[in-house]
């Protein structure tokens, strides 16, 4: 993938998304806003947050499309909230970790001013990440659509029975999956719930979608990797119990038997900001201890 340098010379509008209910994140937001304003940037507080002192409050997500940059101060949940707020607008996000793991917010909060300065100077690069587009077709014929950066999950939730789901790839039946749930993940999301459920890690540049069952009833039901240039369709079997649809960790609706969920690669990629020479495998080692050897004593 060809690396593209980020430049902010023609647009000096920056929005900040901070971790909610975190005094430390609010405090850092104020300091960052003051720093950006001293460099003649116009700073905004993203929608659905309390206004940061010295900034303008954006009213709607549509206002975010005018930004040159969105800065996230928080954890991966805060980053995903920023992605939802953008609603598909191709504004790059620069994330700083103030949470637990910080796989999406890969930069340390301790280096926030240094990295923001490098971003302003055009020393950072843009990395594209594929997103998922899903359309839900209810048995009634009604349709609704969503987008996801990490994953889409169909799970039984509080219902006692396993859910039975038919999986189709490009109109061909793959299998009927009986499990606690099914995770449909992008390469970016492969290191999240998918990994915890035993799914594979995908490199971010892979053009693929991974489907991982959660606690399947059959030992032969295994994770599957599909090319992302065709569609996946999941349909709750006729006699299946109800299930929940979860998009990037947010429960969005309840599914019933014969409702269909169609998933494709979204037409618009997500843009995240990284240092030049960023190494995905170094991130795996840092965040997930990838490759570490554990020796137990007697």
Residue, then its C-alpha position, 0 to 999 in steps of 0.5 A: x500500500x502506497x503511503x500518503x502524507x497528511x497535509x493540513x495547510x489548506x484546512x485548519x479546522x480540527x475537531x476533538x472527541x474525548x473519552x466521556x466521564x473522564x476528567x483527565x481526558x477533559x483536561x487534556x482536551x483543554x490543553x490540546x485545544x489551546x496548543x492548536x489555537x496557538x498555531x492558528x487552528x480553529x478547534x471544535x468540540x465534536x457533537x454529543x459532548x460537553x463543549x471544551x473551553x475555548x472551542x466551538x461546539x459542532x451541532x451535528x455529524x454533518x458538520x464534521x465533514x468540514x474538518x481536516x482532522x479529528x483527534x481522539x483522546x480516549x480508548x478504542x471505544x472512544x475511537x469507534x464513537x468518533x467513527x460513528x459520528x463521522x457517518x462515512x465522511x472521509x475525515x482522518x482520525x488521529x488517536x491517543x490512548x487514554x484507555x486500557x488496550x488502545x489498539x486503534x488509539x495506537x499513540x501514547x497520550x504522553x507524546x500527544x503534543x509531539x505527534x500533533x506537532x508532527x501532524x501539523x508539519x506533514x510528517x505523519x501518513x494516512x493509512x486506509x482501512x476497509x469498513x463494512x456496510x450492512x443492510x438489514x432486510x426485515x421479514x416485513x420488507x423494511x430495510x435499514x443500513x449501518x456501517x462498521x469499522x471493526x465488526x458486526x455481531x449477531x448474538x443470542x443475548x439474554x435468550x436461552x436458545x442457540x441461534x441458527x443462522x444460514x450463511x450465504x456467500x455470493x448467493x451460494x449457501x455456505x452452511x447453517x451455523x448453530x452457535x451463541x453468535x456470529x462475528x463478521x469482522x473487517x481486517x481492522x476488527x480481527x484483533x478485537x472480539x474476533x480474536x477473543x473468539x478464536x478467529x484469525x488475525x488479518x493484516x489491515x491491508x488484506x482484502x477480506x472479511x472473516x466470519x467467526x462463530x461464537x461457541x458453535x454447537x458443532x466442532x466442525x464449525x470453524x472461522x472462515x475468511x472470504x474475499x471482500x469483493x462479494x456479499x455475505x448474507x446471514x438469515x435467521x432460520x425460520x424456527x430460530x429464536x430472536x437475536x440481537x444485532x451489534x455494530x461496533x459494540x453497540x446494540x442497534x436492533x433485534x432480529x427475528x426469524x427470516x430477517x436478513x443481514x447483507x454485508x459488503x465492503x463499504x465504498x468509502x474507506x476509513x483513514x487513520x493517521x500513523x507515524x511514517x514506517x509504522x509496523x503492524x507487527x510491532x503493534x501486535x507485540x506491544x498491545x497483545x504480546x504477540x510472539x512472547x514465550x511464557x515459561x512456567x516453573x514447577 
